[in-house]
């Protein structure tokens, strides 16, 4: 480029999106672009979208309007799940110059060069034709990186658009994945989080066929064998209960590489709702999985995804789900309010849960989540755990996470940031941070 162009990125949604944005941003910088913040003047703005909820769609529209007020002559490119699902709808938004689907987003730089004379704003192929796996990992955070090891999903749960937005489940071989993993390690981070759309389904080739017996457990075992004793910490971002095998749990129990932290989607504690959602387990199976973890790793942190307001969820179904979650030895919840998504089976249901009821159920579960987290944190007061503290100075304090995902806070100490240090948990403050002291 004769003059250095400025480019800004904005990411909506999951950690997978953040890892992909980061890789695209690195490519842009390597090609000579100057990366700037979204609130600065730029020549090109790239918005990586999510489409899990209706609010994500609306947020995309809001961001485009804001960009054009800040920099009216700039080019705006929309990528991500929303871009794949509704490309023409996005192209019709005033101010949008180009829409790139699931495959074409990885050709971002090529499309920037042709944006002024492209025949169409939309570059999105049929999702059935999307079969390439493109690895990525986030950068810029000196503490941890999110490493994408899997993409796509074959499950087609009735409420979810992700298979329509990202295509079939696919990944690279273990050998290829380990090469990317090592590059992420070389950035100097202390912690790597393995992420994907359906992470535990690792091991499928681009055409959806199982590779030669390579499984997610095999990948974890390869990481364990290479990095044990190095001090590197690895987490699994989220894994379906039917794919979280006893072999995986047993390995985490004996590992000093993999952290005792599991995030396991539940979606509902009502078997009727699980069946309607076409989930691949029932509540008894889920309870057995959580119980097995707690028997093997009593101090493990377990996070749970729950959806409220699914079309067929009656008051009785919700109360059943609430009671089930309340009875589990889990540590926190991620609560999602159901929203109607085009081209899903759930949206065709004759049943309907009023918005105000959905909000009330969401609020009740978020309150329960705080109670579960408080109880989990209190159980560990007085114990010592390894912590990685983040680099940011937060008004004279620094924050970090224990190995088992307890959020801690103490006075800022430059000598301790970005390092694994032993920390004694002394007390829980009103803001759900645990305070304590360093232990030599």
N, C-alpha and C positions, 0 to 999 in steps of 0.2 A: 504493500500500500504506500502511495506517495506521501500521504499524511496519515498520522496515526488516528484511527477512529476509536471512539469511546463506546464501550458496550456495558450494559447493565443487565443483571439477571435477578429474577424474583421467583421464589418457589412456593407453591401451595401444596399442602398435603403431607405425604408420608416421607419417611427417611429414605426410601428408595428414590423418590423424586430428588431429594437433596443430594444424594450421591451422584445421580445422573447430571444434575445441574452443575455440580462441582467439576465433573469431568469435561463437560462442554465448555465451561468457563476456562479451564486450563488449556484446552485446545485453542480457544480464541486468543488467549494471552500468548501462547506459543506462536500463533500466526501473526502476531504483531498488534493485536487490539489492546487498548488500555481499559482494564476493567474498573468501573466506578460503581458507586452505590446507586440504588434506585431513585433516591431523592436528588441526585445530581443530574446535570445536563449530560445527555448521551446521544450518540448517533443512532444506536440500535438498542432496543429493549427486548429482552426475551423473557416471557412469562411461562413458567412450567406449571401446568394446571393439574388439579385433582378434580375428580367428579364423583367422590364417594357420597357427598351430600349436595342438596340443592344450593346451599349457601356457598359452596365452592364455585359453582357456576356464576352466581351473582357477584362474588368477590372478584372474579376475573373481569367482569364488565366494569366494575368500579375501578380496578387498577388501570385498565386501558384509558378510561376517562381522565384519571389522575395524571397518567403519563402525558397525554396530549395537552393538558393544561400546563404542565411543567416544560415540555419540549415539543411544541406543535409540529416541528419539521422532522422529527425523528421517525424511524421505522420501528414498527411494533410487530413482533413475531410471537405467536402463541403455539406452544408445544404441550405435550403431556396427555393425560387420559381424557380430559374434556375435549381436547383437539381431535383425538381419534374418534370419539363418540359422536360429536356434533360439529364437524368441521365447517359445514356451510353456515350453520347458525352463528358460529364465531366469525366467519369471514364477513358476515353481514353487519357485524358490530362496527360502528363508525370509528375509524382510527386504526383498525387492524389491517396490516399490510400483507401478512402471510400466516398460514396455518399449516403446521407440520405434524403429521401423524406419527404412529408408534415407531416406524422404521426411519422415516425421513428426518426426524429430530436429530438423529446422529449424523446427518449430513448438513447440519446447520450452517457451517461456514460456506459450503458450496451455494446454498440457497440465498445467503446474504448477498453474495456476489451477483446473483441473477434477479434480485428482488424488484429492480426497476423495470425489467422487461419480461417478467414471467407472464406466461399466457394465462395462468390462473393463480389466484391467491392460495388455493387449497392444494396441498401435496400430502395426500393420505390415501394409502391403498387399503383394499378390503382386509379386515383383520385376519381373515382366514389365510391370507398370503404372508402374514408377518411371522417369520420363523427364525430370524437372526437373533442370537444372543450377543449383546454388547456389554462387556464388563465395565464397572465404574466404581469409584470410591470417592468419598468426600474429602476435601482438604481445606485448610484454613483454620481448623480447630486443632490446636497443638496437643490437646489431650486425647482425643479419640477420633476414629474415622468409621464411617458406615460403608461397608463393603458389600456390593451387590453380587450375590453368588447364584441367583435364580431369578427368572422373570416369567410372567404369565401364569395362568391357572386353568386347570381342567375340571374344576369342581362344579361350577355353575349353580351356586346357591341361589335361591329364588329371589333374594333381595339385592343381589350384587351385579354390578356392571363391569367389574374388573376383567373378566375373561373377554368381554367385548372391547375393552379399551387396550388390553395388553397382549391378547392372544394366548396361545397354548403354552403350557409349562415347558420350559427349556433352560438349559444351563450348559456350561462348558465341562470338559473332562476335569478330573481331579488334578492332573498334571498342569493343565492350563490355569485352573483356578488358583493353584498354589503359586504360580508365577506372579499373578496379579496380587495375591495376598502378600508376597514378599515385597513387591513394590510399595504396597501400602505401609508395611512395617518400616521400610527404609525412610519414610517421611518423618520418623521419629516419635510417632504417637505411642502412648502407653496402653491404649485399649482399642480393639477392633470389634465392631458390632457386625455380625453377619446378617444380611437382610435380603429380602426377596418378596415377591407377591405371595408365594406359597413355599416358604423356604425349605420346609421338610420334604418337599417333593423333588428336591435336587436329584439330578441324575438322568434327566430326559434330554434327548437330542432335539435338534430344531424341528424335526418332523414328528415329535411327540413319542417316539419309540424309546423304550428303556435302553440306556447304554449298557455295556457288558458288566452287569452286576454292580455298578457304582451307585452307592446310596449316600444319603446325607450323613449317616453314621460313619461311612468310610471316609468322607471328607473331614469330619471332625477328628477321626483317628489320625489322619495324615497330619493335620495341624498339631495335634497333641504330640505326636512323635517328633516333629521338627522343632517345636518351640517350648517343650517342657524344660523347666529350669532356667528359662531366659528372662522371666519376670513379665513377659507379655500377658496381658489380660484379654480374653475373648468372651463376647456374649453372643447369644442367639436372640435376635430381635423379637421374633414371634414364630410359633410353630403350632400347627394343628394338633389337637390331642390324639388323633388316630395315627399321626406320623411321629409323635414323641414316644419312641420305643424305650423299653426298659434298658436296652444296651446304651442308649444315649444318656439316660438318667444315671446309670451305674458309672459311666465314664466321668460324667461331671462330678459325681460324688467323690471320686478318687483323684481328680485332676487339680493341678495348680495353675493350669492355663485357662480352663473354662470356668466362668463365674457361676456360683450357685443362684442363678436368677432365670426363671422361666416365665415367658409371657404366652399364655395359652388361651386362644379364643374360645369362648363358651357360647355366646350370643343369646341363649335362654336356658333357664333351669327347668323349663317345662318340656316334657318329652313330646307333647302334642305340637308345640311350636318348633322344636328341633326337627321333627318329622316333616312338618309343613315347609320349613326352610330348606329341606333336603340336606341337612347336615349329616355327617358320616359317623355319628355316635349318639348315645343317649346319656341321660344324666348319671346313670349308674356307672357307665364307663368313665365319664369325666371324674366322678368322685374317686373311683379306683386309681386313676392316674395321679390325682393330687395327693391321695393318701400314700401312694407308693413313693412319691417325691419326698414327702415329709418324713416317712419312715427311714428313707435312705439319707436325707439331708435335712435334719430338723430346722436348721437356720436358713434354709433356702427362701428366697423371695419369689412369690408367685403372683403375677398380674393376670387379670381376666378382662376380656372384651365382652360387653353385654349390649344388646340392642333392645330398646324399648319402643313400643308403639307399632310393632309389626301388625299388618292389617288384621290378622285373626286373633291378636292377643287380647283376650277378655280381661276383666279385673281379676278373675280367678286365676287365669294363666300367669298374670303378672305377679300376684301374691305368691303363687307357687314358685316362680322364678326367684323372687326376692328372698323367700325363705330358704331356698336351696343355696343361693350364693352366701347368705348370712351364716349358713351351717358349715361352710367350707373353711379350712385353715389357709385362706389366701391373704394377700398383703395389700392389694389395691385393685381398683376397677378402672377401666376405660369405658365410659358409658356413651353410647351413640343413640341418637334419636332417629328412628326410621324416617326416611323421606322417599317419596315416590320417584322411581327411576324408570325412564322409558326403556322398553324392550326387555324388561325383567318379568318373570312369571308372577311375582308378588303384586305388581301394579295392576294386574288383571283381576285381583280378588274382589269379590262383592263386599267384603267387610272393610270397615274403616274405623280407625281410632282417632277421635278429635284431637286437634293440635294441642289444645290446653291439657288434655289428659296425657299426651305424650310428654309434655313439658313437666307435668307434675311427677310422672314416673321417673323421668330423668333426674329430677331434683332429689327424689327419695334415694335413688341409687348412688348419686354423688355424695350425699350425706353418709350413706352406708360405707362408701369407699373411704371417706375421711376417718370413720370409726375403725375400719379394718386396718388402715395404715397406722393410725395412732396406737392401736393394740399391738401391731407387729413391731413398731419401733420401741414401744415400752418393754417388750419381751427381751430386747437386746441391750437395754441400759446396763452399764457396768462392764460390758464386754469390750474386747479390743479387736479391731478389724483393720485390714489394709485398706487405705483410701487413696484415690488419685484426686488431687485438688486441681481445680481449673485455674487457668492463668488470669482470668479477669479479677480486677480489684473492685469488689462490690461495696462501695462506701466504707472501705476499711476492713471488709471481711472477704473471705474466700469460701467457695462452696465445692463440694465434691461428693462422691458416692463410695460407700463401702463396697467390698466385693459382692455382698448380697443386697446391694441396691438400696441402702439406707442413705437418705440425703443428709449430709452433715455440713456444719458451718462453724467457722472459727475466725479469729483475727488474721488479717492478711499477713503472710510471711513469704517473702520472695524466695527464700531458700527451700520452701516446701512445694511450690507450685509445679505441676507437671511431673511429679515424682510419686512413687508408691511409698507411702509412709504409714506406720502403725498409729492408730488413733483410738483412744478410749472414749466410749460413748457414756457421757455423764448425765445428761438431762435433755428432755424434749421441750422445746419452746412452743409458744402458742401458734406459731406459723408452720408447724410440722417440719421443723429442722431439728436435728439432734446436735447439741453442742457438747464439747468435750475438750480433750487435751492430747497432745502428742506423747507417744510412748517410745522411748529409745530402745 
